[in-house]
Amino acid sequence: MAENKRKWYLIDAEGKSLGRLASELATILRGKNLVTFTPHLDLGGYVVVINTDKIKITGKKAEQEKYFHYSGYPGGMKATGLGESVKKDSGKALCRTVRNMLPANKLRAEMMKRLKTFPGAEHSYAGKLK
């Protein structure tokens, strides 16, 4: 099998809905947009997402959607709203959403390494994008 030449994609998140954007990113990271898609191979490309601070959250999801973290100790359950987590770090919220859309197998960690998020329009991958 020939060496896989991964493509680089630049996506502007300004004005896009969180879920629809995450679905698009998961498709590219998994390689489902390619003709040569094979479920057991990691053929996806690199994705650079800019303007993550300008992602849209529709409806009441900002208040109603909750993310939970449990430390393992009694009383160690912490809940954070989606609106709070997007305000604090929009790139991390987008990464968490994309991660949940990818299959839970050994390839997911490798796919997530190829997702790069930036809150503004400037990014450090200009030389790799064509």
URCOR-V414508 format. One record per residue. RES is the residue in one letter. PHI is phi in whole degrees, -180 to 180 (* if undefined). D_CENTER is the distance of its C-alpha to the mean C-alpha in Angstrom with 1 decimal. Layout:
BEGIN
[[RES & PHI & D_CENTER] [RES & PHI & D_CENTER]]
END
This chain:
BEGIN
[[M & * & 28.8] [A & -71 & 27.9] [E & -63 & 25.3] [N & -76 & 21.9] [K & -95 & 21.3] [R & -80 & 17.5] [K & -90 & 16.8] [W & -107 & 14.7] [Y & -121 & 13.0] [L & -112 & 12.9] [I & -124 & 11.3] [D & -95 & 12.7] [A & -88 & 11.0] [E & -62 & 14.5] [G & 79 & 15.9] [K & -92 & 13.1] [S & -73 & 12.5] [L & -59 & 9.4] [G & -67 & 9.8] [R & -68 & 10.9] [L & -66 & 8.3] [A & -63 & 5.6] [S & -64 & 8.5] [E & -64 & 9.2] [L & -66 & 6.2] [A & -63 & 7.0] [T & -64 & 10.5] [I & -69 & 10.4] [L & -64 & 9.0] [R & -79 & 11.6] [G & 94 & 14.2] [K & -72 & 15.4] [N & -84 & 16.1] [L & -96 & 18.7] [V & -69 & 22.3] [T & -90 & 22.4] [F & -60 & 19.7] [T & -135 & 20.9] [P & -59 & 19.2] [H & -92 & 20.4] [L & -114 & 19.4] [D & -97 & 16.3] [L & -111 & 16.8] [G & -68 & 13.4] [G & -103 & 12.9] [Y & -86 & 11.3] [V & -128 & 8.9] [V & -111 & 9.8] [V & -110 & 8.5] [I & -111 & 11.6] [N & 59 & 13.0] [T & -69 & 10.2] [D & -69 & 13.4] [K & -105 & 14.6] [I & -72 & 12.1] [K & -92 & 14.5] [I & -120 & 14.9] [T & -93 & 17.7] [G & 66 & 20.6] [K & -99 & 21.2] [K & -62 & 17.8] [A & -60 & 17.8] [E & -95 & 20.9] [Q & -87 & 20.8] [E & -73 & 17.4] [K & -122 & 17.7] [Y & -108 & 15.7] [F & -113 & 18.3] [H & -135 & 19.0] [Y & -121 & 22.3] [S & -79 & 24.0] [G & 102 & 26.6] [Y & -100 & 29.5] [P & -60 & 31.5] [G & 76 & 30.1] [G & -94 & 26.9] [M & -84 & 24.6] [K & -123 & 22.4] [A & -118 & 20.7] [T & -128 & 18.4] [G & -76 & 17.9] [L & -62 & 14.7] [G & -62 & 16.5] [E & -65 & 17.5] [S & -69 & 14.1] [V & -71 & 12.7] [K & -67 & 16.1] [K & -70 & 16.0] [D & -152 & 12.6] [S & -68 & 10.2] [G & -66 & 7.7] [K & -67 & 8.0] [A & -65 & 7.9] [L & -67 & 4.6] [C & -62 & 3.5] [R & -65 & 6.4] [T & -67 & 6.0] [V & -65 & 3.8] [R & -59 & 6.2] [N & -71 & 8.9] [M & -91 & 8.8] [L & -89 & 9.5] [P & -67 & 13.2] [A & -85 & 14.5] [N & -141 & 16.4] [K & -68 & 17.1] [L & -82 & 14.8] [R & -62 & 11.5] [A & -63 & 11.9] [E & -67 & 12.8] [M & -66 & 9.8] [M & -69 & 7.4] [K & -66 & 10.1] [R & -90 & 9.6] [L & -99 & 6.3] [K & -119 & 8.1] [T & -119 & 7.9] [F & -137 & 11.3] [P & -70 & 13.0] [G & -112 & 15.7] [A & -85 & 16.8] [E & -86 & 17.8] [H & -145 & 16.0] [S & -100 & 17.6] [Y & -113 & 16.8] [A & -64 & 19.3] [G & -70 & 21.6] [K & -88 & 19.3] [L & -84 & 18.4] [K & -122 & 21.3]]
END
